[in-house]
Every structure is written in structure tokens, then in C-alpha cells.
Amino acid sequence: MTDRPTLYSFRRCPYAMRARLALLSSGQEVELREIVLRDKAPEFLETSPSTTVPCLKSGDLVIDESLDIMLWALERSDPELWLKPESGGLEDMFALIKACDGPFKTHLDRYKYDTRYADADKTSERTAASEFLAGLNVRLERSDWLFGSRPCLADFAILPFVRQFANAGREWFDTQDWRALRDWLVRFEQSPDFAAIMPKFAKWQAGDEPIVFP
């Protein structure tokens, strides 16, 4: 038996990606259970109040929000100083993450999944989402990362969603005047950290051999 926390995750979900990135950075080991969104394991449904990934269970504690999972891990161990950005502070990072998770994510969803929304216009949603990306590009023209010369919480909380936006129309994305933003995304996609959080796992079911992550 083990008291290792359990992380319910889904490989391609950007929220789950950011949680895995923080666990990787902190070195906090969890038992990773891969969830298939169209066929969710009953143990997961019993654990997650929102029935969405990621969800972390540690003893009686259940954390159902990706940013809270990041903070849970990094408050225990933060060897890369993600919570101590080179410039600005926690509140500055939280404000930028809020803009990503709020208006940008709304437009991203309506751009990527426009057929799900009767009133969504794909081009208009892409244009609206691009305002946030243009702001990130301005930041990244001044430094390699969002808050200085080294990465921090904000970078890895936001990068999975920028990747999702780019992959919704990579040919168009690559033609935009966002060189610094594209370089930032490519560094992430080619990094050992990205490779470490993206291996493919089979759908978890009770009785499976535990997968320890990282």
C-alpha cells in the first residue's frame, strides 16, 4: 500500500498538462490515472466534484482545479522558483493567468469548437483571442519568458492553452507577426519537460498496475 496522492488526468487536456508540469517541476510523486473523457471511470466520478480533469486526491483532500494543483505541488517544493518570478510577483502572475483562463479561453473554445456554439463566428473568435496573444508577444520581446529570463508559474500555466490555440490552425498561427511568442511556444514543445508530461497511457481501470508520475 502507498499514501502517494492520486492524479486523475487526460493527456491532451491543457488543464491537466499544466498540473503535470507543476508536479514534474516540484518532484511530487503521484499515481497517475489516465481518464477517457467519453468513458469516465466510476472511481473518478466519485472523487471529482466537477467530474473534470485534472483532479488530485491526497488522503481526504480533493483538489479539483488545475491551478490549485499547481500551487499545492509548488508550495511543497519549488526548486525552479516558479512562485518567485524574476520580475513582478504572485499577484501579477495570477492576473495574467486569470486573463488566460477567462476571456482568452472563452474565445479559444469558440474558435476551436465553433460548431458547438450557434452564435460563434470562427474568424471573429480567433481575432478576439489574438489580442491576448499579441500582449504576450510584447512581453516576450522584452525577455525570454513572461516574467524575466527564467520560466515561472505563469509560463507553464498559460503555454498549454497557447499550444491548443496554435494547433487549431497552425498554418495561420505561423504567419502571424508573433515571432517571440512562436519561439516561446517552440521552446516549450521541444523541451524535455514537455516530452516528460506527454507519454501515452492506456485508460486506467481499477486493478491496473500503478503508474508513478513523474
C-alpha positions as CSV (number, residue, x, y, z in Angstrom):
1,M,0.0,0.0,0.0
2,T,1.1,3.6,-0.5
3,D,0.0,7.0,0.7
4,R,1.0,8.5,-2.7
5,P,-1.6,11.0,-3.9
6,T,-3.7,10.2,-7.0
7,L,-3.9,12.4,-10.1
8,Y,-6.7,11.8,-12.5
9,S,-5.5,13.2,-15.8
10,F,-6.1,13.3,-19.5
11,R,-3.1,13.6,-21.8
12,R,-4.2,16.3,-24.2
13,C,-6.2,18.4,-21.8
14,P,-4.3,21.7,-21.3
15,Y,-5.6,22.0,-17.7
16,A,-4.2,18.5,-16.9
17,M,-1.0,19.4,-18.7
18,R,-0.3,22.4,-16.5
19,A,-0.9,20.3,-13.4
20,R,1.5,17.6,-14.6
21,L,4.1,20.3,-15.4
22,A,4.0,21.6,-11.8
23,L,4.2,18.1,-10.4
24,L,7.2,17.4,-12.6
25,S,8.9,20.6,-11.6
26,S,8.3,20.1,-7.9
27,G,9.2,16.4,-7.9
28,Q,5.9,15.5,-6.1
29,E,5.1,11.9,-7.0
30,V,1.6,10.9,-7.7
31,E,-0.2,7.8,-9.0
32,L,-1.4,8.9,-12.5
33,R,-4.7,7.6,-13.7
34,E,-5.5,8.3,-17.3
35,I,-9.2,9.1,-17.8
36,V,-11.0,8.8,-21.1
37,L,-13.5,11.7,-21.2
38,R,-16.2,9.8,-23.1
39,D,-16.0,6.8,-20.7
40,K,-15.0,8.1,-17.3
41,A,-14.0,5.6,-14.6
42,P,-16.6,5.4,-11.8
43,E,-13.9,5.9,-9.2
44,F,-13.1,9.2,-10.9
45,L,-16.7,10.3,-10.9
46,E,-17.0,9.5,-7.2
47,T,-13.8,11.6,-6.5
48,S,-14.1,14.7,-8.6
49,P,-16.9,17.1,-7.6
50,S,-16.8,18.7,-11.1
51,T,-16.2,15.4,-12.9
52,T,-13.4,17.2,-14.9
53,V,-9.7,16.6,-15.1
54,P,-7.3,17.2,-13.5
55,C,-8.3,16.0,-10.1
56,L,-5.9,15.3,-7.3
57,K,-6.7,13.2,-4.2
58,S,-4.3,13.2,-1.3
59,G,-5.8,11.5,1.7
60,D,-9.1,13.2,2.4
61,L,-8.1,16.3,0.4
62,V,-9.5,16.6,-3.1
63,I,-8.3,19.4,-5.4
64,D,-10.4,19.8,-8.4
65,E,-8.9,22.9,-10.1
66,S,-5.7,22.8,-12.1
67,L,-4.1,26.0,-10.8
68,D,-4.8,24.8,-7.2
69,I,-3.0,21.6,-8.0
70,M,0.0,23.6,-9.4
71,L,0.1,25.6,-6.2
72,W,-0.3,22.5,-4.0
73,A,2.8,20.9,-5.6
74,L,4.9,24.1,-5.8
75,E,4.2,25.1,-2.2
76,R,5.7,21.8,-1.1
77,S,8.8,22.1,-3.3
78,D,9.7,24.8,-5.8
79,P,13.3,24.1,-6.9
80,E,12.9,26.1,-10.1
81,L,11.4,29.1,-8.3
82,W,8.2,29.1,-10.3
83,L,6.5,31.0,-7.4
84,K,9.2,33.6,-7.3
85,P,9.4,35.3,-10.7
86,E,12.4,37.3,-11.7
87,S,10.2,40.4,-12.2
88,G,6.7,41.1,-10.7
89,G,5.2,38.8,-8.1
90,L,2.5,36.3,-7.5
91,E,-0.4,38.7,-7.9
92,D,1.0,39.8,-11.3
93,M,1.2,36.2,-12.4
94,F,-2.3,35.4,-11.1
95,A,-3.7,38.4,-13.1
96,L,-2.2,37.1,-16.3
97,I,-3.3,33.6,-15.7
98,K,-6.8,34.9,-15.0
99,A,-6.9,36.7,-18.3
100,C,-5.9,33.4,-20.0
101,D,-8.4,31.2,-18.2
102,G,-11.2,33.8,-18.6
103,P,-11.6,35.8,-21.8
104,F,-8.9,34.1,-23.8
105,K,-10.1,30.6,-23.1
106,T,-13.7,31.6,-23.9
107,H,-12.6,32.9,-27.3
108,L,-10.3,29.9,-27.8
109,D,-13.1,27.4,-27.2
110,R,-15.5,29.3,-29.6
111,Y,-12.7,29.4,-32.2
112,K,-11.6,25.8,-31.9
113,Y,-15.1,24.3,-31.4
114,D,-17.2,26.9,-33.3
115,T,-19.7,24.3,-34.5
116,R,-20.8,23.8,-30.8
117,Y,-21.9,27.4,-30.5
118,A,-24.8,28.7,-32.6
119,D,-23.6,32.3,-32.4
120,A,-19.9,31.7,-32.8
121,D,-18.0,33.1,-35.8
122,K,-14.7,31.3,-36.2
123,T,-12.8,34.3,-37.6
124,S,-14.1,36.8,-35.1
125,E,-13.3,34.5,-32.2
126,R,-9.8,34.0,-33.5
127,T,-9.3,37.7,-33.8
128,A,-10.6,38.3,-30.2
129,A,-8.3,35.6,-28.8
130,S,-5.4,37.0,-30.7
131,E,-5.5,40.2,-28.6
132,F,-4.3,38.3,-25.6
133,L,-1.6,36.6,-27.6
134,A,-0.4,39.9,-29.0
135,G,0.0,41.1,-25.4
136,L,2.1,38.0,-24.6
137,N,4.3,38.6,-27.6
138,V,5.1,42.2,-26.4
139,R,6.2,40.7,-23.1
140,L,8.3,38.1,-24.7
141,E,10.0,40.6,-27.0
142,R,11.5,42.0,-23.7
143,S,12.5,38.7,-22.1
144,D,12.7,35.0,-23.0
145,W,9.9,34.2,-20.5
146,L,6.8,36.1,-19.3
147,F,8.3,37.5,-16.1
148,G,12.1,37.5,-16.9
149,S,14.9,35.4,-18.1
150,R,13.7,32.2,-16.5
151,P,10.3,30.5,-16.6
152,C,7.8,30.8,-13.8
153,L,4.3,29.6,-12.9
154,A,2.6,31.9,-15.4
155,D,4.6,30.5,-18.4
156,F,3.6,26.9,-17.7
157,A,0.0,27.7,-16.7
158,I,-0.5,29.5,-20.0
159,L,1.6,27.6,-22.5
160,P,-0.7,24.6,-22.8
161,F,-3.5,26.9,-23.9
162,V,-1.4,28.8,-26.4
163,R,-0.4,25.4,-27.9
164,Q,-4.1,24.5,-28.1
165,F,-4.8,27.7,-29.9
166,A,-1.9,27.3,-32.3
167,N,-2.9,23.7,-33.1
168,A,-6.4,24.8,-34.0
169,G,-4.9,26.5,-37.1
170,R,-1.1,26.1,-37.1
171,E,-0.6,27.3,-40.6
172,W,-2.4,30.6,-39.9
173,F,-0.7,30.9,-36.5
174,D,2.8,30.6,-38.0
175,T,2.1,33.5,-40.4
176,Q,1.3,36.0,-37.6
177,D,3.7,38.7,-36.5
178,W,4.4,37.0,-33.2
179,R,8.0,35.8,-33.5
180,A,8.7,36.0,-29.8
181,L,5.5,34.1,-28.9
182,R,6.2,31.4,-31.5
183,D,9.8,31.0,-30.3
184,W,8.5,30.7,-26.7
185,L,6.0,28.0,-27.8
186,V,8.5,26.1,-29.8
187,R,11.0,26.1,-26.9
188,F,8.2,24.5,-24.8
189,E,7.2,22.0,-27.4
190,Q,10.8,20.9,-27.9
191,S,11.7,20.8,-24.2
192,P,12.4,17.7,-22.1
193,D,9.7,18.8,-19.7
194,F,7.1,18.7,-22.5
195,A,8.2,15.3,-23.5
196,A,8.1,14.1,-19.9
197,I,4.4,15.0,-19.4
198,M,3.2,13.7,-22.7
199,P,3.8,9.9,-22.9
200,K,0.7,7.9,-23.9
201,F,-1.0,5.8,-21.2
202,A,-3.9,3.4,-21.6
203,K,-7.2,4.2,-20.0
204,W,-7.0,3.5,-16.3
205,Q,-9.3,1.0,-14.6
206,A,-9.4,-0.4,-11.1
207,G,-6.8,-3.2,-10.6
208,D,-4.2,-1.7,-13.0
209,E,-0.6,-1.6,-12.0
210,P,0.1,1.9,-10.6
211,I,1.8,4.4,-12.9
212,V,4.1,6.7,-10.8
213,F,4.5,10.3,-12.2
214,P,6.9,11.9,-12.6
